Amino acid sequence: MSIPTEPIGSLPRPHALQLAFTEHAAGRLDDAELARVQGEAVADTLARLEKLGSPVLVDGDQGKPSSLTYPLTGLAGLAANGAVIPFADGHTRQLPVLTGGPFRYQVRAETYLRTARTHTDLPIKQAVVAPSALSLLYPADGIDGYSREAFLGDLADEAEAEIRGCLDAGAHRVVLDFTEGRLSLKLDPSGGLLDDFVALNNKVLGRFTEDERARLGVHTDPGADHDSTHSLDADYAGLLPKLFQLTVGNFYLQLAGEPDRERVLQMITEQLPPGTRVFVGVTDPTDPRVETPEEVRDRVLEAARHIPVDQLGTCDDAGFAPFADDTSTSRDTAFAKIDARLRGSELAAQALGL
């Protein structure tokens, strides 16, 4: 395909996996049986993407309880009363809060990648949580004997190890999920929190070579959970200049659900670093309607009027189910939207003579 196109990460879990998560949490299903059901969901996800002709695959986060907290699975030293993330439709998600250190990932994303690798030889990208998101685990009043500076040092080491493990396992691309970037502008309109997030992420990214960073990316969106968002009303103008300071070769931006795409595209054109590629969202996971290939084509052509084609790619606006319990979008609808993205991107390439 002449215009690179990639999924973001998460896909709705099959009903059998949803049930298995529930039974496992209640202690009625053992680890081995849960792993078996997860493995079946991964195999089905990869097979369906391959059948659609997707040039790059993802495992759909079938093994993750959420794209945000998966490294914490089984971690001692957590309390439940962490930061609350409110969504536009009124529902919330709450992070845990750290009660002790040292901080260590309990699960690294390379384990999901290695499982996916057993099912296909096609390129697989791996989404990882950005260290900036996990920095929100540290309590405002501190932890006796474990300073915030020590925590951030441990967090940077763990994030580096996870990314490096995914690269070593053969990931086509490793993409940091940076949905908290836009959210930070609602939490702190001054932009100070966003500056801290960018600095922390760049501290980790700076440990990789230029060639390695060409295989790294950052994805940002205003949230996509139960067909709602947490920060669509935060202006992209406050995010993009700082987002593009992140030292990666690829950026994945929500765009299909943006109320003024032309304005955002103009900002991207003015600020996109040379030598990087931007994948623009052409399908909206929070919209239950399945886009037509022609609609996707027109969105790609719209983007191509602003962004040089050799720096342009397409993607979905966000993952379809970043939290495992999100059933707002059916599995069939998600794959139908992906099919529209693939077909529409090809129609646009043909229209551009590529």
C-alpha positions in Angstrom: 0.0 0.0 0.0 1.5 3.3 -1.1 0.2 5.2 1.9 1.3 3.5 5.2 -1.7 2.5 7.3 -1.7 1.0 10.8 -4.1 0.2 13.6 -3.6 1.8 16.9 -3.8 -1.0 19.5 -6.8 -2.2 21.3 -9.8 -4.0 19.9 -13.0 -5.2 21.6 -12.5 -8.5 23.4 -14.7 -11.5 22.4 -17.5 -12.4 24.8 -15.7 -15.6 25.9 -12.7 -13.4 27.0 -14.9 -10.9 28.7 -16.5 -13.8 30.7 -13.1 -15.2 31.4 -11.8 -11.9 32.9 -14.9 -11.8 35.1 -14.5 -15.4 36.3 -10.8 -15.0 36.9 -11.4 -11.9 39.0 -13.9 -13.8 41.1 -11.5 -16.6 41.7 -13.5 -19.1 39.7 -11.0 -19.4 36.8 -7.3 -20.2 37.1 -4.4 -18.4 35.4 -3.9 -21.2 32.9 -7.4 -21.2 31.6 -7.5 -17.4 31.4 -4.3 -17.6 29.3 -5.8 -20.2 27.0 -8.8 -18.0 26.3 -6.6 -14.9 25.8 -4.5 -16.9 23.4 -7.5 -17.8 21.3 -8.6 -14.2 21.2 -5.1 -13.1 20.1 -5.0 -15.7 17.3 -8.5 -14.7 16.1 -7.5 -11.0 16.2 -4.4 -11.5 14.1 -6.2 -13.8 11.6 -9.0 -11.3 11.0 -6.6 -8.4 10.5 -4.5 -10.5 8.1 -7.6 -11.6 6.2 -8.5 -7.9 5.8 -5.1 -7.3 4.2 -3.7 -5.1 7.1 0.0 -4.6 6.3 0.8 -4.2 10.0 -0.9 -6.2 12.8 -1.7 -5.7 16.5 -2.8 -8.3 19.0 -5.7 -5.9 20.0 -4.5 -5.8 23.7 -6.4 -9.0 24.2 -4.1 -10.0 27.1 -4.2 -6.6 28.8 -6.8 -5.7 31.5 -6.3 -2.1 30.3 -3.8 -0.3 28.1 -3.0 1.9 31.0 -2.5 -0.3 34.0 -1.2 -3.6 32.6 2.3 -3.2 34.1 0.8 -3.1 37.5 -0.9 -6.5 37.4 -0.1 -8.2 40.7 1.9 -5.2 42.1 1.9 -4.8 45.8 2.0 -1.4 47.3 -1.0 0.1 45.6 -4.2 1.7 46.9 -7.3 2.3 45.0 -7.8 6.0 45.6 -5.7 7.5 42.8 -6.4 10.2 40.2 -9.9 10.2 38.7 -10.4 10.7 34.9 -13.8 12.1 34.1 -15.3 11.5 30.6 -17.8 13.7 28.8 -20.7 11.3 29.2 -20.3 11.3 33.0 -18.5 8.0 33.6 -15.0 8.0 35.2 -11.9 5.9 35.4 -9.7 5.9 38.5 -6.0 5.2 38.7 -4.5 3.4 41.7 -2.0 5.3 43.8 1.5 4.0 44.9 2.0 3.4 48.6 5.6 2.2 48.6 8.7 1.5 46.5 10.8 0.7 44.7 8.6 0.7 41.6 8.9 -2.2 39.2 6.8 -3.3 36.2 5.2 -6.7 37.0 4.3 -7.3 33.3 6.1 -5.9 30.2 4.5 -5.6 26.8 7.1 -7.8 25.2 5.3 -10.8 26.7 2.2 -9.9 24.6 4.4 -9.4 21.5 6.1 -12.8 21.9 2.7 -14.5 22.2 1.5 -12.7 19.0 4.7 -13.7 17.2 3.8 -17.4 17.5 0.7 -16.8 15.3 2.1 -14.8 12.4 5.2 -13.7 10.5 3.7 -10.4 9.4 4.9 -7.1 11.0 3.4 -6.5 14.4 3.4 -3.2 16.3 3.3 -3.0 20.0 1.6 -0.3 22.1 3.1 0.5 25.5 1.9 2.9 28.2 4.0 6.1 28.3 6.0 6.7 31.4 4.2 10.0 31.8 0.9 8.2 32.4 2.4 6.1 35.1 4.0 9.1 36.7 0.4 9.9 37.9 0.7 7.0 40.3 2.9 8.9 42.8 0.8 10.6 45.6 0.9 14.3 46.0 1.8 14.0 49.7 4.8 11.7 48.9 5.9 8.4 50.3 8.1 8.1 53.3 11.5 6.8 52.4 10.8 6.9 48.6 11.0 10.3 47.0 9.3 11.3 43.8 12.8 11.7 42.2 13.6 8.1 43.1 10.3 7.0 41.8 10.7 8.8 38.5 14.2 7.3 38.1 12.9 3.8 38.6 10.0 4.5 36.2 12.3 5.7 33.5 14.4 2.6 33.9 11.4 0.3 33.7 9.9 2.1 30.7 13.3 1.9 28.8 13.5 -1.8 29.6 10.0 -2.4 28.3 10.6 -0.5 25.0 13.9 -2.2 24.5 12.4 -5.6 25.2 9.8 -5.0 22.5 12.4 -3.9 20.0 14.5 -6.9 20.7 11.5 -9.2 20.3 11.1 -7.9 16.7 8.4 -5.2 17.0 7.8 -3.5 13.7 7.0 -0.4 15.7 6.8 0.4 19.4 4.2 3.2 20.1 3.8 5.1 23.4 0.2 5.6 24.3 0.2 9.3 25.3 -3.6 10.0 25.7 -2.7 11.8 28.9 -1.0 14.5 26.9 -4.2 16.2 25.8 -5.8 15.5 29.2 -3.0 17.3 31.0 -4.2 20.6 29.4 -7.5 20.2 31.2 -5.8 19.2 34.5 -3.3 22.1 34.2 -4.2 24.7 31.5 -0.9 26.5 32.0 0.9 23.6 30.2 3.3 23.0 33.1 2.1 19.4 33.6 2.4 18.7 29.8 6.0 20.1 29.9 6.8 17.6 32.7 5.2 14.8 30.7 7.3 15.6 27.6 10.5 15.9 29.6 10.0 12.6 31.3 9.1 10.8 28.1 12.1 12.4 26.3 14.4 11.3 29.2 13.5 7.7 28.3 13.5 8.2 24.5 16.9 9.8 24.7 18.4 6.5 25.7 17.8 5.1 22.3 19.8 5.6 19.1 18.5 7.5 16.1 17.9 4.2 14.2 15.9 2.8 17.2 13.8 6.0 17.5 12.9 5.6 13.8 11.0 2.5 15.0 9.3 4.3 17.9 6.1 6.4 17.8 3.7 8.3 20.0 -0.1 8.2 19.8 -2.3 10.9 21.2 -6.1 11.2 21.4 -8.7 12.8 23.7 -9.6 9.4 25.1 -11.9 6.7 23.7 -13.8 4.8 26.3 -17.5 3.7 26.2 -17.8 5.9 23.1 -16.9 9.0 25.0 -13.8 11.2 25.4 -12.1 13.0 28.3 -10.4 15.9 26.6 -11.9 16.6 23.1 -12.5 20.2 24.3 -8.8 20.8 25.0 -7.4 22.7 22.1 -4.9 20.9 19.9 -3.1 24.2 19.6 -1.8 23.8 23.2 -0.7 20.2 22.6 0.9 19.9 19.1 4.0 22.2 19.6 5.0 20.2 22.7 4.0 16.8 21.3 6.3 17.3 18.3 9.2 17.9 20.7 9.1 14.1 21.5 12.1 12.5 19.9 10.4 9.7 17.9 10.1 9.0 14.2 6.3 8.6 14.0 3.3 10.4 15.4 -0.3 9.0 15.5 -2.9 11.7 15.8 -6.7 11.5 16.4 -8.3 13.5 13.6 -11.5 11.9 12.2 -13.5 13.0 15.3 -12.0 16.5 15.4 -14.6 19.2 14.8 -12.3 21.3 12.6 -9.9 19.0 10.8 -8.6 21.6 8.4 -7.4 23.8 11.3 -5.6 20.9 12.9 -4.0 19.9 9.6 -2.7 23.4 9.1 -1.1 23.3 12.6 0.5 19.9 11.8 1.9 21.2 8.5 3.5 24.2 10.3 5.0 22.1 13.1 5.7 18.6 11.9 9.5 17.9 12.4 11.4 17.0 9.2 12.1 13.3 8.7 9.1 12.2 10.7 5.8 10.6 9.7 2.4 11.5 10.9 -0.4 8.9 10.8 -3.7 10.8 10.9 -6.9 9.2 12.2 -9.5 8.5 9.4 -12.0 6.4 11.4 -13.6 7.4 14.7 -13.9 4.5 17.3 -16.3 6.6 19.4 -18.8 6.9 16.4 -21.0 3.8 16.1 -21.4 4.4 12.4 -19.0 2.6 10.1 -17.3 5.0 7.7 -17.4 4.2 4.0 -14.2 3.7 2.0 -15.0 6.7 0.0 -15.4 8.8 3.2 -12.0 7.6 4.3 -10.5 8.4 0.9 -11.8 11.9 1.1 -10.3 12.4 4.6 -6.9 11.1 3.4 -7.0 13.4 0.4 -7.9 16.3 2.7 -4.8 15.5 4.8 -2.6 15.2 1.6 -3.5 18.7 0.7 -1.6 19.8 3.8 1.0 17.1 4.7 3.7 15.9 2.2 2.7 12.5 1.1 6.1 11.1 2.0 5.4 12.0 5.6 1.7 10.9 5.6 0.1 7.7 7.0 -3.3 6.8 8.2 -4.6 5.1 11.3 -7.7 4.9 13.5 -8.3 7.8 15.8 -7.7 5.6 18.9 -7.9 2.1 20.1 -11.4 0.6 20.1 -11.4 -0.7 23.7 -8.4 0.5 25.8 -10.1 -1.0 28.9 -11.0 -4.7 28.8 -14.6 -4.1 30.1 -15.6 -1.7 27.3 -18.3 -3.3 25.2 -19.6 -0.1 23.6 -18.3 -1.1 20.2 -18.8 -4.6 18.9 -15.9 -6.6 17.5 -17.5 -6.8 14.1 -18.0 -3.0 14.0 -14.3 -2.4 14.9 -13.1 -4.7 12.1 -15.5 -3.1 9.6 -14.1 0.3 10.5 -10.6 -1.1 10.0 -11.6 -2.5 6.6 -12.9 0.9 5.6 -9.6 2.5 6.6 -7.6 0.0 4.5 -9.8 0.3 1.5 -10.2 4.1 1.7 -6.4 4.6 2.1 -5.8 2.5 -1.0 -8.5 4.6 -2.9 -6.7 7.7 -1.9 -3.3 6.4 -3.0 -4.8 5.6 -6.4 -6.3 9.1 -6.6 -2.9 10.6 -5.8 -1.3 8.4 -8.5 0.9 6.6 -6.0 
